[in-house]
Amino acid sequence: MTRSQSLLLGVLWLAGAAVAQETVFYKCTDANGAVTVQNGTPCAPGMRQEVRRVGGVQGAAAPAATPPAATPATPPQYGEFVQVAGPRVARTPAPEAASLPAPPALYQCRTWDGKTYYGETDQPPPRCMPLQVVGLDGTPTPELGQACEMRRDDCTAVPEAQLCDAWYRRLDEAEFRLEYAEPAQRRARQAELNALRAQVMGSRCATTVPAAPAASSSSPRR
């Protein structure tokens, strides 16, 4: 066996090992509600951390001679990740809430840099995606100024069957932001949480429903 053949067999063996290894994705939510997904890197202390384990994810592979057409990635739905750190409150709709109105629609949106969040509109304001400024010779020259491209978030409606879970997630994240808010932000964070609670408790996602007051049995005096 020649040296080149030995090297080729070694490369193929390493490629096969890379395909079989398990990959762990970490979904991290900070105190401001920003969500990032990290491959193999745990979240920083104090962040809500959720994990998703995927087996047989291929590592670095040689590009195909004719790569297939790229298909847009499907936004992750609630429940793909398992929370392992950070605030967690188990919530389920109360049976008495079935007669209440449906919760408002929610949209799961993804920003240009891969962050995800839930919002109440599918047309949020565009965001500025920074662009690199280069000189005449093609080298980066930040001193010349800054530029950006306005990009819209990609939003998908949350299915009706997942609406309550999505609203509970928004409550979890609002409580998390309040818990870690700076003193100057606590009033705004509390108002945000109160507004979300009011929307949830007024819908069929309500976890508790106040009992109706009992009718008085006493007869009016004459």
RACOR-V932482 format. One line per field, one symbol per residue. ss: DSSP state (a for helix, b for strand, c for the rest). phi: phi as a letter, one per 30 degrees, with the letter a starting at -180 (. if undefined). A space follows every 10 residues. Layout:
BEGIN
ss: ???
phi: ???
END
This chain:
BEGIN
ss: ccaaaaaaaa aaaaaaaaaa cbbbbbbbbc ccccbbbbbc cccccccbbb bbbbbccccc cccccccccc cccccccccc cbbbbccccc ccccaaaaac ccccccbbbb cccccbbbbc ccccccbbbb bccbcccccb caaaccbbbb bccbbbbcca aaaaaaaaaa aaaaaaaaac ccaaaaaaaa aaaaaaaaaa accccccccc cccccccccc cc
phi: .ddddddddd dddddddddd ddccccccbc dcidcbccci cdddejcdbb bbcbcidddd bddddbdddd cdddedcejd ccdbajdbbd bbddeddddd dddddbbccb ddcjdbacbc bcbdedcdce cdcbdddide bdddkbbacd bcdccbddee dcdddddddd dedddddddc ddedcddddd dddddddddd dcbddedbbe ddddddcddd dc
END
